[in-house]
Amino acid sequence: MTVKIPEEFDSKFRFILVAAARAKQLQHGAPPRIKSQSRKPASIAVLEVEQNLVPYVILKPGEKEEE
């Protein structure tokens, strides 16, 4: 599988963090946002992130996540 990192990501590391968090959601029962032949949560998460279907926010130091 060749991964295409969208330009919106400032680093490969951030891309992996977002995909990993999404894969965890999928493992805990979240519905996939795309149709895929793969049943592996990590593969589905990478495809979703590549297609900008997973929103994320970069928090500044000391900033709290909205609930």
A tleap script that builds the chain and sets N, CA, C and O, in Angstrom:
source leaprc.protein.ff14SB
mol = sequence {
  NMET THR VAL LYS ILE PRO GLU GLU PHE ASP
  SER LYS PHE ARG PHE ILE LEU VAL ALA ALA
  ALA ARG ALA LYS GLN LEU GLN HIE GLY ALA
  PRO PRO ARG ILE LYS SER GLN SER ARG LYS
  PRO ALA SER ILE ALA VAL LEU GLU VAL GLU
  GLN ASN LEU VAL PRO TYR VAL ILE LEU LYS
  PRO GLY GLU LYS GLU GLU CGLU
}
set mol.1.N position { 0.848 -1.180 0.000 }
set mol.1.CA position { 0.000 0.000 0.000 }
set mol.1.C position { 0.892 1.242 0.000 }
set mol.1.O position { 1.748 1.400 0.871 }
set mol.2.N position { 0.688 2.105 -0.966 }
set mol.2.CA position { 1.415 3.365 -1.027 }
set mol.2.C position { 0.557 4.440 -0.367 }
set mol.2.O position { -0.610 4.610 -0.720 }
set mol.3.N position { 1.122 5.149 0.572 }
set mol.3.CA position { 0.387 6.171 1.317 }
set mol.3.C position { 0.690 7.539 0.730 }
set mol.3.O position { 1.848 7.902 0.521 }
set mol.4.N position { -0.392 8.304 0.462 }
set mol.4.CA position { -0.230 9.678 -0.004 }
set mol.4.C position { -0.614 10.609 1.138 }
set mol.4.O position { -1.769 10.646 1.563 }
set mol.5.N position { 0.354 11.348 1.624 }
set mol.5.CA position { 0.093 12.255 2.748 }
set mol.5.C position { -0.409 13.581 2.191 }
set mol.5.O position { 0.298 14.233 1.423 }
set mol.6.N position { -1.629 13.994 2.570 }
set mol.6.CA position { -2.176 15.265 2.087 }
set mol.6.C position { -1.295 16.451 2.488 }
set mol.6.O position { -0.605 16.410 3.506 }
set mol.7.N position { -1.331 17.489 1.683 }
set mol.7.CA position { -0.519 18.691 1.925 }
set mol.7.C position { -0.880 19.387 3.226 }
set mol.7.O position { -0.059 20.115 3.785 }
set mol.8.N position { -2.096 19.175 3.716 }
set mol.8.CA position { -2.543 19.832 4.949 }
set mol.8.C position { -1.733 19.388 6.164 }
set mol.8.O position { -1.688 20.094 7.171 }
set mol.9.N position { -1.101 18.234 6.073 }
set mol.9.CA position { -0.314 17.725 7.190 }
set mol.9.C position { 1.087 18.311 7.145 }
set mol.9.O position { 1.734 18.337 6.098 }
set mol.10.N position { 1.542 18.779 8.292 }
set mol.10.CA position { 2.863 19.403 8.363 }
set mol.10.C position { 3.978 18.372 8.522 }
set mol.10.O position { 5.154 18.712 8.393 }
set mol.11.N position { 3.619 17.101 8.802 }
set mol.11.CA position { 4.644 16.071 8.939 }
set mol.11.C position { 4.025 14.678 8.799 }
set mol.11.O position { 2.822 14.494 8.987 }
set mol.12.N position { 4.860 13.721 8.471 }
set mol.12.CA position { 4.420 12.324 8.408 }
set mol.12.C position { 3.992 11.851 9.788 }
set mol.12.O position { 3.049 11.071 9.928 }
set mol.13.N position { 4.690 12.329 10.795 }
set mol.13.CA position { 4.392 11.936 12.166 }
set mol.13.C position { 2.954 12.300 12.537 }
set mol.13.O position { 2.240 11.485 13.121 }
set mol.14.N position { 2.528 13.523 12.200 }
set mol.14.CA position { 1.160 13.942 12.526 }
set mol.14.C position { 0.147 13.082 11.763 }
set mol.14.O position { -0.884 12.698 12.314 }
set mol.15.N position { 0.444 12.784 10.501 }
set mol.15.CA position { -0.428 11.923 9.708 }
set mol.15.C position { -0.622 10.583 10.413 }
set mol.15.O position { -1.749 10.099 10.522 }
set mol.16.N position { 0.460 9.983 10.888 }
set mol.16.CA position { 0.399 8.696 11.569 }
set mol.16.C position { -0.381 8.801 12.875 }
set mol.16.O position { -1.151 7.900 13.209 }
set mol.17.N position { -0.190 9.890 13.614 }
set mol.17.CA position { -0.937 10.071 14.867 }
set mol.17.C position { -2.445 10.136 14.613 }
set mol.17.O position { -3.229 9.515 15.332 }
set mol.18.N position { -2.842 10.889 13.590 }
set mol.18.CA position { -4.265 11.017 13.271 }
set mol.18.C position { -4.820 9.672 12.807 }
set mol.18.O position { -5.902 9.269 13.233 }
set mol.19.N position { -4.090 8.979 11.940 }
set mol.19.CA position { -4.543 7.680 11.450 }
set mol.19.C position { -4.637 6.669 12.593 }
set mol.19.O position { -5.574 5.871 12.631 }
set mol.20.N position { -3.689 6.690 13.514 }
set mol.20.CA position { -3.711 5.765 14.649 }
set mol.20.C position { -4.911 6.035 15.551 }
set mol.20.O position { -5.568 5.104 16.018 }
set mol.21.N position { -5.191 7.301 15.791 }
set mol.21.CA position { -6.349 7.650 16.625 }
set mol.21.C position { -7.644 7.207 15.948 }
set mol.21.O position { -8.561 6.718 16.608 }
set mol.22.N position { -7.712 7.378 14.637 }
set mol.22.CA position { -8.909 6.958 13.896 }
set mol.22.C position { -9.042 5.430 13.905 }
set mol.22.O position { -10.147 4.908 14.050 }
set mol.23.N position { -7.928 4.716 13.753 }
set mol.23.CA position { -7.955 3.254 13.787 }
set mol.23.C position { -8.477 2.757 15.138 }
set mol.23.O position { -9.218 1.776 15.207 }
set mol.24.N position { -8.084 3.440 16.191 }
set mol.24.CA position { -8.554 3.078 17.536 }
set mol.24.C position { -10.071 3.260 17.635 }
set mol.24.O position { -10.765 2.433 18.228 }
set mol.25.N position { -10.582 4.355 17.047 }
set mol.25.CA position { -12.030 4.581 17.031 }
set mol.25.C position { -12.741 3.447 16.286 }
set mol.25.O position { -13.771 2.945 16.735 }
set mol.26.N position { -12.178 3.056 15.150 }
set mol.26.CA position { -12.775 1.981 14.358 }
set mol.26.C position { -12.772 0.662 15.131 }
set mol.26.O position { -13.738 -0.099 15.072 }
set mol.27.N position { -11.690 0.398 15.852 }
set mol.27.CA position { -11.602 -0.830 16.645 }
set mol.27.C position { -12.649 -0.860 17.747 }
set mol.27.O position { -13.096 -1.931 18.157 }
set mol.28.N position { -13.038 0.313 18.225 }
set mol.28.CA position { -14.024 0.398 19.304 }
set mol.28.C position { -15.446 0.543 18.779 }
set mol.28.O position { -16.364 0.844 19.541 }
set mol.29.N position { -15.633 0.323 17.452 }
set mol.29.CA position { -16.992 0.282 16.909 }
set mol.29.C position { -17.452 1.469 16.095 }
set mol.29.O position { -18.599 1.477 15.646 }
set mol.30.N position { -16.623 2.466 15.882 }
set mol.30.CA position { -17.037 3.612 15.061 }
set mol.30.C position { -17.263 3.131 13.630 }
set mol.30.O position { -16.511 2.291 13.136 }
set mol.31.N position { -18.293 3.654 12.958 }
set mol.31.CA position { -18.540 3.223 11.577 }
set mol.31.C position { -17.505 3.824 10.621 }
set mol.31.O position { -17.114 4.980 10.785 }
set mol.32.N position { -17.059 3.055 9.626 }
set mol.32.CA position { -16.115 3.596 8.643 }
set mol.32.C position { -16.766 4.704 7.819 }
set mol.32.O position { -17.979 4.691 7.605 }
set mol.33.N position { -15.974 5.648 7.365 }
set mol.33.CA position { -16.464 6.765 6.564 }
set mol.33.C position { -16.280 6.524 5.063 }
set mol.33.O position { -16.657 7.357 4.239 }
set mol.34.N position { -15.694 5.374 4.724 }
set mol.34.CA position { -15.509 5.000 3.328 }
set mol.34.C position { -15.837 3.523 3.165 }
set mol.34.O position { -15.886 2.770 4.137 }
set mol.35.N position { -16.060 3.123 1.914 }
set mol.35.CA position { -16.202 1.699 1.622 }
set mol.35.C position { -14.832 1.211 1.194 }
set mol.35.O position { -14.173 1.834 0.362 }
set mol.36.N position { -14.413 0.110 1.759 }
set mol.36.CA position { -13.093 -0.436 1.478 }
set mol.36.C position { -13.168 -1.950 1.423 }
set mol.36.O position { -13.974 -2.564 2.123 }
set mol.37.N position { -12.333 -2.549 0.596 }
set mol.37.CA position { -12.260 -4.008 0.553 }
set mol.37.C position { -11.572 -4.529 1.807 }
set mol.37.O position { -11.800 -5.667 2.219 }
set mol.38.N position { -10.741 -3.709 2.405 }
set mol.38.CA position { -10.015 -4.107 3.607 }
set mol.38.C position { -10.939 -4.075 4.819 }
set mol.38.O position { -11.840 -3.240 4.904 }
set mol.39.N position { -10.710 -4.978 5.740 }
set mol.39.CA position { -11.443 -4.997 7.005 }
set mol.39.C position { -10.534 -4.589 8.160 }
set mol.39.O position { -10.964 -4.564 9.313 }
set mol.40.N position { -9.287 -4.272 7.854 }
set mol.40.CA position { -8.330 -3.898 8.885 }
set mol.40.C position { -8.536 -2.430 9.275 }
set mol.40.O position { -8.509 -1.555 8.410 }
set mol.41.N position { -8.742 -2.154 10.567 }
set mol.41.CA position { -8.959 -0.774 11.005 }
set mol.41.C position { -7.828 0.178 10.602 }
set mol.41.O position { -8.094 1.323 10.236 }
set mol.42.N position { -6.583 -0.272 10.664 }
set mol.42.CA position { -5.460 0.607 10.319 }
set mol.42.C position { -5.496 0.992 8.845 }
set mol.42.O position { -5.250 2.149 8.503 }
set mol.43.N position { -5.798 0.047 7.980 }
set mol.43.CA position { -5.865 0.337 6.541 }
set mol.43.C position { -7.009 1.287 6.217 }
set mol.43.O position { -6.852 2.220 5.430 }
set mol.44.N position { -8.155 1.042 6.829 }
set mol.44.CA position { -9.316 1.914 6.614 }
set mol.44.C position { -9.005 3.320 7.120 }
set mol.44.O position { -9.337 4.304 6.458 }
set mol.45.N position { -8.374 3.421 8.281 }
set mol.45.CA position { -8.035 4.726 8.856 }
set mol.45.C position { -7.088 5.503 7.945 }
set mol.45.O position { -7.277 6.700 7.731 }
set mol.46.N position { -6.080 4.836 7.411 }
set mol.46.CA position { -5.134 5.515 6.516 }
set mol.46.C position { -5.870 6.041 5.290 }
set mol.46.O position { -5.635 7.175 4.874 }
set mol.47.N position { -6.754 5.242 4.705 }
set mol.47.CA position { -7.514 5.695 3.537 }
set mol.47.C position { -8.399 6.892 3.883 }
set mol.47.O position { -8.489 7.843 3.106 }
set mol.48.N position { -9.042 6.848 5.031 }
set mol.48.CA position { -9.891 7.967 5.456 }
set mol.48.C position { -9.077 9.241 5.641 }
set mol.48.O position { -9.502 10.316 5.219 }
set mol.49.N position { -7.927 9.129 6.261 }
set mol.49.CA position { -7.091 10.306 6.503 }
set mol.49.C position { -6.542 10.845 5.179 }
set mol.49.O position { -6.474 12.058 4.984 }
set mol.50.N position { -6.154 9.952 4.277 }
set mol.50.CA position { -5.676 10.376 2.956 }
set mol.50.C position { -6.728 11.194 2.216 }
set mol.50.O position { -6.398 12.133 1.492 }
set mol.51.N position { -7.987 10.838 2.400 }
set mol.51.CA position { -9.091 11.516 1.716 }
set mol.51.C position { -9.658 12.684 2.522 }
set mol.51.O position { -10.723 13.207 2.195 }
set mol.52.N position { -8.949 13.089 3.570 }
set mol.52.CA position { -9.354 14.217 4.422 }
set mol.52.C position { -10.748 14.039 5.016 }
set mol.52.O position { -11.510 15.001 5.114 }
set mol.53.N position { -11.081 12.823 5.409 }
set mol.53.CA position { -12.374 12.538 6.015 }
set mol.53.C position { -12.315 12.516 7.539 }
set mol.53.O position { -13.327 12.298 8.204 }
set mol.54.N position { -11.130 12.744 8.082 }
set mol.54.CA position { -10.949 12.718 9.535 }
set mol.54.C position { -10.510 14.106 9.998 }
set mol.54.O position { -9.361 14.493 9.782 }
set mol.55.N position { -11.411 14.857 10.631 }
set mol.55.CA position { -11.014 16.190 11.110 }
set mol.55.C position { -10.100 16.084 12.331 }
set mol.55.O position { -10.220 15.161 13.137 }
set mol.56.N position { -9.201 17.031 12.448 }
set mol.56.CA position { -8.305 17.080 13.613 }
set mol.56.C position { -7.958 18.533 13.893 }
set mol.56.O position { -8.044 19.392 13.015 }
set mol.57.N position { -7.565 18.787 15.133 }
set mol.57.CA position { -7.193 20.136 15.572 }
set mol.57.C position { -5.843 20.044 16.264 }
set mol.57.O position { -5.611 19.146 17.073 }
set mol.58.N position { -4.960 20.972 15.945 }
set mol.58.CA position { -3.662 21.039 16.611 }
set mol.58.C position { -3.804 22.002 17.777 }
set mol.58.O position { -4.065 23.190 17.584 }
set mol.59.N position { -3.632 21.486 18.988 }
set mol.59.CA position { -3.753 22.321 20.176 }
set mol.59.C position { -2.428 22.995 20.489 }
set mol.59.O position { -1.362 22.402 20.327 }
set mol.60.N position { -2.508 24.234 20.936 }
set mol.60.CA position { -1.313 24.966 21.365 }
set mol.60.C position { -0.977 24.557 22.799 }
set mol.60.O position { -1.855 24.090 23.525 }
set mol.61.N position { 0.262 24.722 23.212 }
set mol.61.CA position { 0.632 24.366 24.587 }
set mol.61.C position { -0.285 25.049 25.607 }
set mol.61.O position { -0.506 26.258 25.537 }
set mol.62.N position { -0.805 24.287 26.531 }
set mol.62.CA position { -1.676 24.818 27.565 }
set mol.62.C position { -3.141 24.892 27.170 }
set mol.62.O position { -4.001 25.124 28.019 }
set mol.63.N position { -3.431 24.699 25.895 }
set mol.63.CA position { -4.809 24.759 25.401 }
set mol.63.C position { -5.501 23.435 25.685 }
set mol.63.O position { -4.893 22.373 25.550 }
set mol.64.N position { -6.773 23.491 26.080 }
set mol.64.CA position { -7.506 22.279 26.401 }
set mol.64.C position { -8.409 21.877 25.222 }
set mol.64.O position { -8.901 22.719 24.470 }
set mol.65.N position { -8.597 20.597 25.100 }
set mol.65.CA position { -9.465 20.041 24.053 }
set mol.65.C position { -10.908 20.341 24.398 }
set mol.65.O position { -11.314 20.206 25.552 }
set mol.66.N position { -11.705 20.756 23.383 }
set mol.66.CA position { -13.128 21.012 23.599 }
set mol.66.C position { -13.852 19.690 23.768 }
set mol.66.O position { -13.508 18.699 23.125 }
set mol.67.N position { -14.849 19.676 24.630 }
set mol.67.CA position { -15.593 18.426 24.881 }
set mol.67.C position { -16.918 18.479 24.229 }
set mol.67.O position { -17.691 17.525 24.323 }
savepdb mol mol.pdb
quit
